[in-house]
Amino acid sequence: MAPEATAQATAIGKFRSQGYRQTGRSQLVTASAASTDLSNSPAASPAPVLPTVVVTACVDVGEVDAIDASGTSIVPPGRPRYLIQQLTVVNTNYPETSSWRISDAPNKQAQSCDE
């Protein structure tokens, strides 16, 4: 499993083990390619160079809540409505189209998609 997938699975497992669950749905507002580099040198040393696309996405999380086992919200009041994600996607077996994987996905909360 890729490092980002492992981190996400661990976070979800911890969330569920505490008796928390999500209600509502998030909605993708915008997504755009911030950069593209199709350089491909998988045997390069000290680190391989793989084709990479960085995508910036803005997600509306205003309808999403997280609740504890008693049904009480654990989301802080005043939480920003949007989540801006910077997804780094790499292809480990370029040009194979099924080999694109998310390698990093940092995000930040925002009041709008313009932040």
MMTF fields as JSON, N, C-alpha, C and O atoms, coordinates in Angstrom:
{
  "mmtfVersion": "1.0.0",
  "mmtfProducer": "UNKNOWN",
  "numBonds": 459,
  "numAtoms": 460,
  "numGroups": 115,
  "numChains": 1,
  "numModels": 1,
  "chainsPerModel": [1],
  "groupsPerChain": [115],
  "chainIdList": ["A"],
  "bondAtomList": [4, 2, 8, 6, 12, 10, 16, 14, 20, 18, 24, 22, 28, 26, 32, 30, 36, 34, 40, 38, 44, 42, 48, 46, 52, 50, 56, 54, 60, 58, 64, 62, 68, 66, 72, 70, 76, 74, 80, 78, 84, 82, 88, 86, 92, 90, 96, 94, 100, 98, 104, 102, 108, 106, 112, 110, 116, 114, 120, 118, 124, 122, 128, 126, 132, 130, 136, 134, 140, 138, 144, 142, 148, 146, 152, 150, 156, 154, 160, 158, 164, 162, 168, 166, 172, 170, 176, 174, 180, 178, 184, 182, 188, 186, 192, 190, 196, 194, 200, 198, 204, 202, 208, 206, 212, 210, 216, 214, 220, 218, 224, 222, 228, 226, 232, 230, 236, 234, 240, 238, 244, 242, 248, 246, 252, 250, 256, 254, 260, 258, 264, 262, 268, 266, 272, 270, 276, 274, 280, 278, 284, 282, 288, 286, 292, 290, 296, 294, 300, 298, 304, 302, 308, 306, 312, 310, 316, 314, 320, 318, 324, 322, 328, 326, 332, 330, 336, 334, 340, 338, 344, 342, 348, 346, 352, 350, 356, 354, 360, 358, 364, 362, 368, 366, 372, 370, 376, 374, 380, 378, 384, 382, 388, 386, 392, 390, 396, 394, 400, 398, 404, 402, 408, 406, 412, 410, 416, 414, 420, 418, 424, 422, 428, 426, 432, 430, 436, 434, 440, 438, 444, 442, 448, 446, 452, 450, 456, 454],
  "bondOrderList": [1, 1, 1, 1, 1, 1, 1, 1, 1, 1, 1, 1, 1, 1, 1, 1, 1, 1, 1, 1, 1, 1, 1, 1, 1, 1, 1, 1, 1, 1, 1, 1, 1, 1, 1, 1, 1, 1, 1, 1, 1, 1, 1, 1, 1, 1, 1, 1, 1, 1, 1, 1, 1, 1, 1, 1, 1, 1, 1, 1, 1, 1, 1, 1, 1, 1, 1, 1, 1, 1, 1, 1, 1, 1, 1, 1, 1, 1, 1, 1, 1, 1, 1, 1, 1, 1, 1, 1, 1, 1, 1, 1, 1, 1, 1, 1, 1, 1, 1, 1, 1, 1, 1, 1, 1, 1, 1, 1, 1, 1, 1, 1, 1, 1],
  "groupList": [{"groupName": "MET", "atomNameList": ["N", "CA", "C", "O"], "elementList": ["N", "C", "C", "O"], "formalChargeList": [0, 0, 0, 0], "bondAtomList": [1, 0, 2, 1, 3, 2], "bondOrderList": [1, 1, 2], "singleLetterCode": "M", "chemCompType": "L-PEPTIDE LINKING"}, {"groupName": "ALA", "atomNameList": ["N", "CA", "C", "O"], "elementList": ["N", "C", "C", "O"], "formalChargeList": [0, 0, 0, 0], "bondAtomList": [1, 0, 2, 1, 3, 2], "bondOrderList": [1, 1, 2], "singleLetterCode": "A", "chemCompType": "L-PEPTIDE LINKING"}, {"groupName": "PRO", "atomNameList": ["N", "CA", "C", "O"], "elementList": ["N", "C", "C", "O"], "formalChargeList": [0, 0, 0, 0], "bondAtomList": [1, 0, 2, 1, 3, 2], "bondOrderList": [1, 1, 2], "singleLetterCode": "P", "chemCompType": "L-PEPTIDE LINKING"}, {"groupName": "GLU", "atomNameList": ["N", "CA", "C", "O"], "elementList": ["N", "C", "C", "O"], "formalChargeList": [0, 0, 0, 0], "bondAtomList": [1, 0, 2, 1, 3, 2], "bondOrderList": [1, 1, 2], "singleLetterCode": "E", "chemCompType": "L-PEPTIDE LINKING"}, {"groupName": "THR", "atomNameList": ["N", "CA", "C", "O"], "elementList": ["N", "C", "C", "O"], "formalChargeList": [0, 0, 0, 0], "bondAtomList": [1, 0, 2, 1, 3, 2], "bondOrderList": [1, 1, 2], "singleLetterCode": "T", "chemCompType": "L-PEPTIDE LINKING"}, {"groupName": "GLN", "atomNameList": ["N", "CA", "C", "O"], "elementList": ["N", "C", "C", "O"], "formalChargeList": [0, 0, 0, 0], "bondAtomList": [1, 0, 2, 1, 3, 2], "bondOrderList": [1, 1, 2], "singleLetterCode": "Q", "chemCompType": "L-PEPTIDE LINKING"}, {"groupName": "ILE", "atomNameList": ["N", "CA", "C", "O"], "elementList": ["N", "C", "C", "O"], "formalChargeList": [0, 0, 0, 0], "bondAtomList": [1, 0, 2, 1, 3, 2], "bondOrderList": [1, 1, 2], "singleLetterCode": "I", "chemCompType": "L-PEPTIDE LINKING"}, {"groupName": "GLY", "atomNameList": ["N", "CA", "C", "O"], "elementList": ["N", "C", "C", "O"], "formalChargeList": [0, 0, 0, 0], "bondAtomList": [1, 0, 2, 1, 3, 2], "bondOrderList": [1, 1, 2], "singleLetterCode": "G", "chemCompType": "PEPTIDE LINKING"}, {"groupName": "LYS", "atomNameList": ["N", "CA", "C", "O"], "elementList": ["N", "C", "C", "O"], "formalChargeList": [0, 0, 0, 0], "bondAtomList": [1, 0, 2, 1, 3, 2], "bondOrderList": [1, 1, 2], "singleLetterCode": "K", "chemCompType": "L-PEPTIDE LINKING"}, {"groupName": "PHE", "atomNameList": ["N", "CA", "C", "O"], "elementList": ["N", "C", "C", "O"], "formalChargeList": [0, 0, 0, 0], "bondAtomList": [1, 0, 2, 1, 3, 2], "bondOrderList": [1, 1, 2], "singleLetterCode": "F", "chemCompType": "L-PEPTIDE LINKING"}, {"groupName": "ARG", "atomNameList": ["N", "CA", "C", "O"], "elementList": ["N", "C", "C", "O"], "formalChargeList": [0, 0, 0, 0], "bondAtomList": [1, 0, 2, 1, 3, 2], "bondOrderList": [1, 1, 2], "singleLetterCode": "R", "chemCompType": "L-PEPTIDE LINKING"}, {"groupName": "SER", "atomNameList": ["N", "CA", "C", "O"], "elementList": ["N", "C", "C", "O"], "formalChargeList": [0, 0, 0, 0], "bondAtomList": [1, 0, 2, 1, 3, 2], "bondOrderList": [1, 1, 2], "singleLetterCode": "S", "chemCompType": "L-PEPTIDE LINKING"}, {"groupName": "TYR", "atomNameList": ["N", "CA", "C", "O"], "elementList": ["N", "C", "C", "O"], "formalChargeList": [0, 0, 0, 0], "bondAtomList": [1, 0, 2, 1, 3, 2], "bondOrderList": [1, 1, 2], "singleLetterCode": "Y", "chemCompType": "L-PEPTIDE LINKING"}, {"groupName": "LEU", "atomNameList": ["N", "CA", "C", "O"], "elementList": ["N", "C", "C", "O"], "formalChargeList": [0, 0, 0, 0], "bondAtomList": [1, 0, 2, 1, 3, 2], "bondOrderList": [1, 1, 2], "singleLetterCode": "L", "chemCompType": "L-PEPTIDE LINKING"}, {"groupName": "VAL", "atomNameList": ["N", "CA", "C", "O"], "elementList": ["N", "C", "C", "O"], "formalChargeList": [0, 0, 0, 0], "bondAtomList": [1, 0, 2, 1, 3, 2], "bondOrderList": [1, 1, 2], "singleLetterCode": "V", "chemCompType": "L-PEPTIDE LINKING"}, {"groupName": "ASP", "atomNameList": ["N", "CA", "C", "O"], "elementList": ["N", "C", "C", "O"], "formalChargeList": [0, 0, 0, 0], "bondAtomList": [1, 0, 2, 1, 3, 2], "bondOrderList": [1, 1, 2], "singleLetterCode": "D", "chemCompType": "L-PEPTIDE LINKING"}, {"groupName": "ASN", "atomNameList": ["N", "CA", "C", "O"], "elementList": ["N", "C", "C", "O"], "formalChargeList": [0, 0, 0, 0], "bondAtomList": [1, 0, 2, 1, 3, 2], "bondOrderList": [1, 1, 2], "singleLetterCode": "N", "chemCompType": "L-PEPTIDE LINKING"}, {"groupName": "CYS", "atomNameList": ["N", "CA", "C", "O"], "elementList": ["N", "C", "C", "O"], "formalChargeList": [0, 0, 0, 0], "bondAtomList": [1, 0, 2, 1, 3, 2], "bondOrderList": [1, 1, 2], "singleLetterCode": "C", "chemCompType": "L-PEPTIDE LINKING"}, {"groupName": "TRP", "atomNameList": ["N", "CA", "C", "O"], "elementList": ["N", "C", "C", "O"], "formalChargeList": [0, 0, 0, 0], "bondAtomList": [1, 0, 2, 1, 3, 2], "bondOrderList": [1, 1, 2], "singleLetterCode": "W", "chemCompType": "L-PEPTIDE LINKING"}],
  "groupTypeList": [0, 1, 2, 3, 1, 4, 1, 5, 1, 4, 1, 6, 7, 8, 9, 10, 11, 5, 7, 12, 10, 5, 4, 7, 10, 11, 5, 13, 14, 4, 1, 11, 1, 1, 11, 4, 15, 13, 11, 16, 11, 2, 1, 1, 11, 2, 1, 2, 14, 13, 2, 4, 14, 14, 14, 4, 1, 17, 14, 15, 14, 7, 3, 14, 15, 1, 6, 15, 1, 11, 7, 4, 11, 6, 14, 2, 2, 7, 10, 2, 10, 12, 13, 6, 5, 5, 13, 4, 14, 14, 16, 4, 16, 12, 2, 3, 4, 11, 11, 18, 10, 6, 11, 15, 1, 2, 16, 8, 5, 1, 5, 11, 17, 15, 3],
  "groupIdList": [1, 2, 3, 4, 5, 6, 7, 8, 9, 10, 11, 12, 13, 14, 15, 16, 17, 18, 19, 20, 21, 22, 23, 24, 25, 26, 27, 28, 29, 30, 31, 32, 33, 34, 35, 36, 37, 38, 39, 40, 41, 42, 43, 44, 45, 46, 47, 48, 49, 50, 51, 52, 53, 54, 55, 56, 57, 58, 59, 60, 61, 62, 63, 64, 65, 66, 67, 68, 69, 70, 71, 72, 73, 74, 75, 76, 77, 78, 79, 80, 81, 82, 83, 84, 85, 86, 87, 88, 89, 90, 91, 92, 93, 94, 95, 96, 97, 98, 99, 100, 101, 102, 103, 104, 105, 106, 107, 108, 109, 110, 111, 112, 113, 114, 115],
  "secStructList": [7, 7, 2, 2, 2, 2, 2, 2, 2, 2, 2, 2, 2, 2, 2, 2, 2, 6, 6, 7, 3, 3, 3, 1, 7, 7, 3, 3, 3, 3, 3, 3, 3, 3, 3, 3, 3, 7, 7, 7, 5, 6, 6, 7, 1, 1, 1, 7, 5, 7, 7, 3, 3, 3, 3, 3, 3, 3, 3, 3, 7, 6, 6, 7, 3, 3, 3, 7, 6, 6, 1, 7, 5, 7, 1, 7, 6, 6, 7, 7, 1, 3, 3, 3, 3, 3, 3, 3, 3, 3, 3, 6, 6, 6, 6, 7, 4, 4, 4, 3, 3, 3, 3, 3, 7, 7, 3, 3, 3, 3, 1, 1, 6, 6, 7],
  "xCoordList": [0.849, 0.0, 0.898, 1.923, 0.521, 1.296, 1.266, 0.32, 2.309, 2.357, 1.109, 0.617, 0.589, -0.596, -1.813, -2.602, -1.971, -3.098, -2.987, -3.991, -1.776, -1.558, -1.922, -2.579, -1.497, -1.805, -3.309, -3.84, -3.991, -5.441, -6.155, -7.072, -5.744, -6.371, -6.155, -7.057, -4.974, -4.685, -5.569, -6.115, -5.706, -6.544, -8.004, -8.671, -8.502, -9.891, -10.078, -11.088, -9.114, -9.193, -9.238, -10.013, -8.418, -8.412, -9.75, -10.306, -10.268, -11.556, -12.653, -13.435, -12.706, -13.743, -13.557, -14.536, -12.3, -12.057, -12.509, -12.765, -12.607, -13.086, -14.61, -15.179, -15.266, -16.72, -17.278, -18.478, -16.416, -16.853, -17.352, -16.936, -18.261, -18.685, -19.024, -19.372, -18.914, -19.183, -20.621, -21.165, -21.227, -22.54, -22.402, -21.489, -23.295, -23.248, -22.221, -21.496, -22.187, -21.289, -20.508, -20.992, -19.294, -18.492, -18.789, -19.294, -18.466, -18.743, -17.519, -17.034, -17.022, -15.913, -16.395, -17.388, -15.695, -16.055, -15.191, -15.716, -13.877, -12.961, -11.8, -11.461, -11.201, -9.974, -9.206, -9.779, -7.914, -7.091, -5.677, -5.19, -5.033, -3.646, -2.753, -2.72, -2.04, -1.138, 0.194, 0.827, 0.623, 1.853, 1.849, 1.195, 2.606, 2.753, 4.204, 4.775, 4.807, 6.17, 6.208, 6.118, 6.34, 6.312, 7.718, 7.896, 8.72, 10.069, 10.001, 9.279, 10.765, 10.672, 12.056, 12.58, 12.645, 13.924, 13.819, 14.376, 13.091, 12.843, 14.1, 14.077, 15.217, 16.443, 17.404, 18.528, 16.982, 17.865, 18.296, 17.556, 19.518, 20.052, 20.419, 21.009, 20.1, 19.716, 18.222, 17.806, 17.401, 15.95, 15.399, 15.849, 14.428, 13.822, 13.083, 12.558, 13.058, 12.282, 11.084, 11.238, 9.888, 8.67, 7.781, 7.819, 6.974, 6.011, 5.087, 4.556, 4.908, 4.165, 3.205, 3.557, 1.998, 1.013, 0.568, 0.242, 0.554, 0.068, -1.289, -1.409, -2.304, -3.67, -4.106, -3.937, -4.667, -5.245, -6.756, -7.367, -7.352, -8.797, -9.385, -8.79, -10.561, -11.298, -12.566, -13.34, -12.766, -13.891, -14.752, -14.246, -16.05, -17.006, -17.354, -17.946, -16.981, -17.262, -18.308, -18.453, -19.034, -20.015, -21.143, -21.742, -21.449, -22.534, -22.019, -22.798, -20.713, -20.115, -20.025, -19.618, -20.406, -20.278, -19.618, -19.667, -19.021, -18.485, -19.122, -19.139, -19.644, -20.339, -19.727, -19.162, -19.86, -19.357, -20.442, -21.513, -20.167, -21.087, -22.449, -23.442, -22.515, -23.797, -24.55, -25.655, -23.948, -24.603, -24.275, -24.882, -23.328, -22.931, -21.827, -20.866, -21.971, -20.962, -19.625, -19.561, -18.55, -17.201, -16.497, -15.314, -17.232, -16.668, -16.716, -17.77, -15.601, -15.59, -16.51, -16.56, -17.24, -18.081, -17.194, -16.07, -17.715, -16.957, -15.912, -15.085, -15.929, -14.977, -15.119, -16.242, -14.017, -14.117, -14.884, -14.816, -15.611, -16.483, -15.727, -16.245, -14.514, -13.799, -12.511, -11.91, -12.106, -10.846, -10.109, -10.62, -8.92, -8.112, -7.061, -6.261, -7.066, -6.127, -5.132, -5.489, -3.888, -2.817, -2.412, -1.632, -2.931, -2.69, -1.502, -1.499, -0.506, 0.612, 0.356, 0.245, 0.265, -0.057, 1.144, 1.623, 1.625, 2.779, 2.399, 1.475, 3.131, 2.913, 4.153, 5.221, 4.001, 5.128, 5.499, 6.527, 4.674, 4.931, 4.531, 3.858, 4.957, 4.614, 5.093, 6.208, 4.327, 3.092, 1.815, 0.738, 1.917, 0.735, -0.274, 0.022, -1.445, -2.428, -3.038, -3.564, -2.98, -3.563, -2.577, -2.896, -1.396, -0.363, -0.281, 0.641, -1.207, -1.193, -1.649, -2.668, -0.887, -1.183, -0.96, -0.06, -1.763, -1.557, -0.416, -0.463, 0.614, 1.754, 1.759, 2.431, 1.02, 0.975, -0.331, -0.777, -0.947, -2.237, -2.424, -3.393, -1.502, -1.72, -2.94, -3.307, -3.563, -4.727, -4.752, -4.057, -5.574, -5.76, -7.218, -7.878, -7.708, -9.059, -9.057, -8.071, -10.172, -10.254, -11.686, -12.635, -11.829, -13.145, -13.733, -14.943, -12.86, -13.322, -12.34, -11.26, -12.713, -11.831, -10.713, -9.791, -10.788, -9.796, -8.576, -7.636, -8.572, -7.44, -6.252, -5.224],
  "yCoordList": [-1.171, 0.0, 1.238, 1.259, 2.264, 3.495, 4.237, 4.078, 5.059, 5.767, 6.604, 6.595, 7.324, 8.162, 7.29, 7.621, 6.194, 5.293, 4.686, 4.535, 4.343, 3.8, 4.824, 4.49, 6.075, 7.136, 7.358, 7.518, 7.368, 7.572, 6.402, 6.615, 5.176, 4.001, 3.993, 3.623, 4.397, 4.468, 5.508, 5.261, 6.672, 7.737, 7.302, 7.563, 6.642, 6.162, 5.098, 5.1, 4.194, 3.166, 3.77, 3.319, 4.789, 5.454, 6.145, 6.047, 6.842, 7.528, 6.538, 6.802, 5.409, 4.402, 3.729, 3.425, 3.494, 2.82, 3.674, 3.145, 4.981, 5.871, 5.983, 6.732, 5.236, 5.265, 6.42, 6.69, 7.104, 8.235, 7.756, 6.714, 8.553, 8.272, 9.577, 10.575, 9.538, 10.724, 10.707, 9.656, 11.882, 12.04, 13.13, 13.953, 13.132, 14.13, 13.768, 12.779, 14.606, 14.346, 15.595, 16.719, 15.37, 16.473, 16.614, 15.691, 17.785, 18.06, 18.73, 19.737, 18.176, 18.783, 20.075, 20.071, 21.184, 22.48, 22.753, 23.063, 22.643, 22.865, 21.89, 21.395, 21.625, 20.835, 21.291, 21.453, 21.495, 21.909, 21.38, 21.218, 21.116, 20.657, 21.864, 22.815, 21.818, 22.914, 22.774, 23.775, 21.534, 21.296, 19.87, 18.972, 19.705, 18.391, 18.219, 19.1, 17.096, 16.778, 15.295, 14.455, 14.968, 13.57, 12.973, 11.961, 13.605, 13.041, 11.641, 11.395, 10.732, 9.345, 8.702, 8.319, 8.586, 7.904, 7.046, 7.383, 5.92, 5.104, 4.529, 4.175, 4.427, 3.863, 4.946, 4.635, 6.204, 7.299, 7.119, 6.586, 7.578, 7.48, 8.876, 9.634, 9.243, 8.403, 8.113, 7.259, 8.8, 8.551, 8.508, 9.256, 7.637, 7.577, 8.875, 9.556, 9.191, 10.324, 9.737, 9.019, 10.047, 9.478, 10.58, 11.702, 10.284, 11.257, 11.691, 10.862, 13.006, 13.561, 14.649, 15.501, 14.611, 15.671, 16.139, 15.326, 17.451, 18.018, 18.652, 19.497, 18.231, 18.704, 19.455, 18.972, 20.635, 21.385, 21.239, 21.51, 20.811, 20.605, 21.365, 21.426, 21.941, 22.594, 21.782, 21.538, 21.369, 20.513, 21.231, 21.724, 21.284, 21.868, 20.792, 19.768, 21.03, 20.077, 20.621, 20.117, 21.656, 22.303, 21.4, 21.649, 20.357, 19.438, 18.194, 17.3, 18.137, 16.969, 17.213, 18.287, 16.211, 16.273, 14.971, 13.963, 15.004, 13.807, 13.743, 14.728, 12.576, 12.43, 11.295, 10.344, 11.43, 10.379, 9.314, 9.405, 8.321, 7.196, 7.631, 6.937, 8.774, 9.241, 10.14, 10.597, 10.393, 11.226, 12.703, 13.519, 13.065, 14.46, 14.82, 14.07, 15.963, 16.413, 16.641, 17.179, 16.22, 16.48, 17.526, 17.805, 18.099, 19.14, 20.474, 20.859, 21.174, 22.447, 23.468, 23.549, 24.25, 25.304, 26.284, 26.578, 26.776, 27.74, 27.122, 27.84, 25.815, 25.16, 25.759, 25.96, 26.049, 26.556, 25.582, 24.366, 26.141, 25.352, 24.537, 23.533, 24.953, 24.332, 23.661, 24.019, 22.683, 21.988, 22.092, 21.66, 22.66, 22.772, 21.668, 21.624, 20.782, 19.666, 19.856, 20.308, 19.509, 19.537, 18.083, 17.539, 17.456, 16.038, 15.852, 16.388, 15.103, 14.751, 13.34, 12.398, 13.211, 11.926, 11.495, 12.259, 10.284, 9.772, 8.497, 7.781, 8.236, 7.013, 6.14, 6.464, 5.043, 4.16, 3.231, 2.556, 3.187, 2.296, 2.984, 2.397, 4.235, 5.039, 4.354, 3.832, 4.323, 5.047, 4.272, 4.639, 3.229, 2.445, 3.36, 3.92, 3.511, 4.462, 4.021, 4.857, 2.752, 2.28, 2.395, 1.977, 2.949, 3.003, 4.341, 4.537, 5.262, 6.542, 6.33, 5.683, 6.88, 6.73, 8.058, 8.815, 8.345, 9.533, 9.235, 8.265, 10.086, 9.876, 10.846, 10.602, 11.939, 12.926, 13.701, 13.965, 14.068, 14.763, 15.72, 15.595, 16.676, 17.628, 18.497, 18.709, 18.995, 19.841, 20.919, 20.837, 21.933, 22.996, 23.425, 23.361, 23.86, 24.383, 25.808, 26.53, 26.214, 27.558, 28.069, 27.286, 29.383, 30.01, 30.076, 30.228, 29.96, 29.968, 29.176, 28.813, 28.909, 28.19, 29.079, 28.584, 30.374, 31.315, 31.463, 32.175, 30.809, 30.964, 30.158, 30.177],
  "zCoordList": [0.0, 0.0, 0.0, 0.681, -0.754, -0.845, 0.488, 1.26, 0.774, 2.065, 2.351, 3.479, 1.36, 1.606, 1.911, 2.796, 1.196, 1.456, 2.854, 3.55, 3.258, 4.6, 5.665, 6.651, 5.469, 6.437, 6.541, 7.64, 5.41, 5.418, 6.094, 6.887, 5.79, 6.399, 7.914, 8.666, 8.361, 9.797, 10.477, 11.552, 9.843, 10.421, 10.507, 11.509, 9.468, 9.479, 10.563, 11.268, 10.696, 11.738, 13.126, 13.97, 13.383, 14.688, 14.935, 16.029, 13.925, 14.001, 14.392, 15.305, 13.706, 13.971, 15.323, 16.004, 15.721, 17.004, 18.187, 19.269, 17.991, 19.043, 19.048, 19.842, 18.159, 18.103, 17.289, 17.335, 16.543, 15.727, 14.371, 13.864, 13.796, 12.427, 11.73, 12.36, 10.431, 9.614, 9.127, 8.789, 9.095, 8.482, 7.419, 7.484, 6.456, 5.383, 4.325, 4.434, 3.297, 2.171, 1.81, 1.943, 1.354, 0.835, -0.656, -1.294, -1.195, -2.611, -3.226, -2.709, -4.323, -5.044, -5.693, -6.42, -5.436, -6.012, -7.235, -8.305, -7.093, -8.216, -8.131, -7.055, -9.272, -9.342, -10.572, -11.649, -10.405, -11.542, -11.363, -10.244, -12.49, -12.454, -12.172, -12.953, -11.066, -10.697, -11.426, -11.76, -11.674, -12.428, -12.973, -12.443, -14.05, -14.683, -15.094, -15.736, -14.732, -15.143, -15.471, -14.575, -16.751, -17.17, -17.317, -17.995, -16.677, -16.67, -16.072, -15.106, -16.665, -16.213, -16.2, -17.246, -15.008, -14.82, -13.567, -12.522, -13.684, -12.489, -11.847, -10.668, -12.612, -12.047, -11.557, -11.163, -11.576, -11.151, -9.705, -8.878, -9.416, -8.064, -7.592, -8.362, -6.38, -5.25, -5.181, -4.399, -5.977, -5.924, -7.343, -8.211, -7.578, -8.909, -9.24, -8.359, -10.522, -11.013, -11.74, -12.728, -11.247, -11.819, -12.36, -11.855, -13.386, -13.878, -12.741, -12.001, -12.62, -11.493, -11.952, -12.768, -11.423, -11.635, -10.26, -9.395, -10.06, -8.808, -9.11, -9.997, -8.361, -8.551, -7.299, -6.18, -7.504, -6.392, -6.46, -7.494, -5.363, -5.314, -4.132, -3.056, -4.353, -3.27, -3.04, -3.965, -1.794, -1.429, -0.396, 0.612, -0.655, 0.286, 1.314, 0.972, 2.58, 3.653, 4.627, 5.741, 4.194, 5.055, 5.507, 6.553, 4.75, 5.117, 5.839, 6.172, 6.079, 6.729, 8.233, 8.678, 8.998, 10.443, 10.894, 10.19, 12.038, 12.67, 14.048, 14.787, 14.381, 15.661, 16.474, 15.933, 17.789, 18.664, 18.845, 18.244, 19.661, 19.851, 20.386, 20.169, 21.086, 21.619, 20.637, 20.931, 19.468, 18.468, 18.578, 17.886, 19.434, 19.62, 18.635, 18.464, 17.995, 17.034, 17.72, 18.825, 17.042, 17.537, 16.669, 16.859, 15.721, 14.858, 15.603, 16.109, 15.673, 16.397, 15.74, 14.512, 16.535, 15.962, 15.183, 15.589, 14.074, 13.284, 12.378, 11.816, 12.223, 11.32, 9.923, 9.463, 9.238, 7.863, 6.97, 7.147, 6.013, 5.146, 4.098, 3.611, 3.745, 2.624, 3.064, 4.077, 2.278, 2.457, 1.126, 0.093, 1.153, -0.058, 0.013, 0.948, -0.975, -1.007, -2.137, -3.225, -1.874, -2.873, -3.082, -2.301, -4.12, -4.36, -5.304, -6.412, -4.873, -5.744, -6.239, -5.454, -7.553, -8.171, -9.014, -9.852, -8.794, -9.541, -10.285, -9.899, -11.355, -12.112, -11.96, -12.479, -11.252, -10.952, -12.104, -12.045, -13.151, -14.282, -15.585, -16.432, -15.728, -16.901, -18.164, -18.165, -19.232, -19.507, -19.183, -19.654, -18.402, -18.017, -17.322, -16.266, -17.899, -17.361, -16.029, -15.295, -15.709, -14.451, -13.281, -12.168, -13.515, -12.478, -11.744, -10.954, -11.976, -11.266, -9.829, -9.585, -8.872, -7.451, -6.731, -7.094, -5.725, -4.912, -3.95, -3.194, -3.987, -3.105, -1.931, -0.929, -2.046, -0.974, -1.112, -2.228, 0.006, -0.055, 1.125, 1.874, 1.294, 2.379, 2.099, 0.944, 3.154, 2.966, 4.033, 5.045, 3.781, 4.768, 4.741, 3.704, 5.885, 5.956, 5.441, 5.59, 4.831, 4.254, 4.314, 4.352, 4.321, 4.306, 2.896, 2.73, 1.87, 0.481, -0.366, 0.1, -1.601, -2.505, -3.051, -3.698, -2.797, -3.307, -2.407, -2.761, -1.261, -0.32, -0.737, -0.059]
}
